[in-house]
Amino acid sequence: MARSPGQLYVNGRQVIDSRLPIRVSAGDVHYAGDRKLEMPLTWQADVAIPDGYRPFLHFCDEPGEIVFQMSQDPREFEAQRQGEIAARGFTQIPGNLAPGETLELRVGLYNPSGGPRLALTGPDDGTRRIRLGTIRLEGEADRLTGVAWTPHVPEPDPLLARLNPDGKPIDFGPVVTVGACRLTREGDALVVTPLPRERGPGFPVELRWTKLPWKLPSPTHVEPVAEDGSVAERRPVRRDGEVVLVECEPGVFAVRLVRE
């Protein structure tokens, strides 16, 4: 919480996740001989995979550079683009790779027509590629006899330790909320601006009106305010006893509380 003469800022450390609820996992590798590699994949798409997007599967060296790629039949996304989608990856390991080499499989979804890769749920390498695990080539001399698969074990995210992943409302005294917002006095009105407005989810705000740092008349109406300052509607304020209830809705720039 931070305070100045005209403003009050609170942040309940709500987790803001812009990733799509689309996850991918891999089964154990099957080495079919003659440097041919197959791998079962499962895509769990809680929302529909957007049209035009297809998977990429990169086998990378330690810095993340692509050494070779694996293919997935694009028809496996044609019949079903949401829910649990069973797929199969297949490739042929290049002849210049010898036993003992270790490579990491990083996968994602892209649109060949252009645009950014999709941000998926999972251990992202920072380039919108999900780290699934590593293969180690086995054999003797230049003769490849098998491939060992080790799934990726995600490390604890230090950022989550500073956030509020359970979405518990935080009591700041005059304000109770899980989200982040700025309260600004404008004459006898109070403006509540959710932050970050461009991508944040909605969240409720409870205002203990008499505990605010300003003496304002008790509001009777709430006005959603657009970024250009326009107001499309006015509706009666909601209360729970002496507490004023405000809903910061997705896409709304600010909310103004006024007395009619």
N, C-alpha and C positions, 0 to 999 in steps of 0.2 A: 504494500500500500504506500502511496506517495500523495502528498497534499500540498497545495499552494492556496493563496487567498481565494482564487476563483474556481479551482478545480480539485477534484479528488479522483485518484486513479487506484483501481484495485485489480488484482490478477490472481484468480484461483488456480492458475497453472493447468487449465484444461488441456488435455492432449488434443492437438489439431493434426489430423492425419489426412493428407491429401492423396494418399495412395488408394488405388482401386482395390476392392475386396476380391482380388483374383490372385490365387496362390498356385504354385506348381511344385510337384515333388517327383522324385525319381525312384524307381525300383533298382534292384541289383543289375549290374551289367552282365550281358551275355556275350561272351567271345565266341564267334562262330567259325574261327579259323580263317586263314588267308587274310589276316588283318581286318576282318569284318567285325564290326561292333554294333550291337543292338541294345536298346535300353527302354523299358516301359516308363511312360510318363503319365502323370495324372494332373490335369488342370482342374482346379476347383474355382469356378467362376460364380460368385454370389451375385454378380451383375453380368449382363450380357457382354461378351467381348465385342467391342465396336466393329462394325463392318469394315473390311479392308485390312484389318490387322492380322498378322500371321506370326508364328514363333520364329525366333532365331536361337540357335544353340551353339555357343562358342566354347571350344576347348582352348584355354589360355595358359600362358606361362605365368610365373609368379607376379610380374608387374601388371598383368592383365592384358597383354597383347595377344591377339588371336593367332594360334598356331594352326588349327584347322577347325572345321565346322561339322556339325551333325545336322541331318535333315529330319523333318517331320512331314509326313504326307499332308498337304494342305486340305485334303478332302475330309480329314478328321475334324475340322472346324466347320465344315459346310452343313452337316446335318444337325449339329448342336453347338450353340455358342454360349450356353449358360448351364450351370449345374456342374456335376462331375463328368469330366470328359476324359475318357481313356485314349491314350495316344502311344505312338512308338517312335523313338528316335533311332536312326541308323546312319552309319558312316563307314568309311574305310580309312584306317589309320595310315597316314603317309609313310612311305618306305624309308624316309630319312630319319624316322624316330626309332631309337633303339631301346631295348629293355633297360629298366631303371629310371626312365623318364617319368616325371609326375606332372600332370596337367589338371587344371581346375575347370569344371563345367559351369559356365555362367549363361543364363538364359533370360529371355524376355519376349516382348511383343513389339513389332514395328509395322509401319505401313509403307510398302514399297513405293507408294505414290508421293511420300514425303511426310514431314512432320516429325515431332519428337516421339521417342519410345514411350510406351505407357509406363506409368509409375505403379508397380505391382507391390503386393504385400509380401514381405520376406526380407532376408538379409541382402540388402542392396549394396553393390560395390561402389556406389557413387555415380555410376553412369547408367542407371536404370537397367542393370543386369542383376538377376537374382543368383546368388552363389549356392549351387546345389551340392557340390562335393568334388572330390578329386579321383582321378584314375591313375594307377601306377602300372606301367607296362612291365610285364614279366617275361622272362626267357633267358637265353644264354647267347652271348655274342650278339649277332644281328638277328637271331632267330626269335621271333615273338611267339610265345606259347599261351599267353593268357593276360587278363587285365583284372586288377584288384580295384574295387570301388570303396571309397570311404565317404559317407555322407558328411556334409558340412554341419558343424556344430556352432550355432550362433553364439557370439559373445554377449554378455549383458550390456545393455545400452545405457551408458552413463547418463544420457540425457533424461531417461525415464525416471532416474532417481531424484531429479529436480522437479518432476512434473506431478500431476495428480491423475494417474491412470485409472483410478476407480471412480472418477467423476464425483467426488464428495464435495458438497457445497461448503465453502469456507466462510467463517463468520469474521468479518472485518469491523464489527461494531455497527456502524450505520448501514452497512451493505452486507448481504449474504449472497454469494454466487460462486459458481465453479468457473465462470468465464473471466475474460478481461474486458474492462470497460472504463471509460472516462466519464465522470459526472461533471458537468459545467453549469454554473449558474448563469442564466440569461434573464436579468431583471427578476420578476417573480416566478419565472419558469425554470425548470430543471431539464437539461438535455443529457440523455444517456447515450453515449457513442460506443458500440461494441468494437473491439479490436482483436485481431486484424479483420477489418470489415470485408476484404476482398475474397477471403477463402475460409473464414471461420464458420463453424456450425452455430446453430442457434443455441441459446441458453437462457434460463430464467434468472432474474435479479429480484431480490427482496430488499426493499428500502424501508428502514426504520426512520420514518420521516422526521420525527422529533429529535433524532440523534444526528441528523445531517449537520455539517458545520455551518449551515446558513439557516436563518429563520425565513422560511418560505411558506406562503399560504398553501394549505392542504389542497392537492390537485383533484380535479373532478374529471378530467379527460386526458387521453393520451393521443399523440399525433405521430405516426410514422413519418419521418422526414427523409426525402431523397437527397442525394449529394448536392444537387443544385439549390437546395433549400425549399423546394416545393413540398406541399402537404396534400396528399390525395384523399385523406379521410380523417375523421376524428371520432373516437369511440370512448365510452365511459371507462374510467379507470377501474381496475380490479383491486380488491383489498382482501386481506385476511386479518380482521381486527384492525389494529393500528398500522399494520404493515401494508405498504403499497407494492403490488406485484407487477412486474414488468417482464415482458417476453422479448428478448432480442432475437429477432427472426433472421434467418439467412437472407442475405441480399438487401436488408434494410440498413441504410447508412446510419441513422440515429433515431432516437425516440424522444419526443418532447412531452413533458408533463406540465399541464397548465390548469389554471382554475378559470372556469367559464365566467 
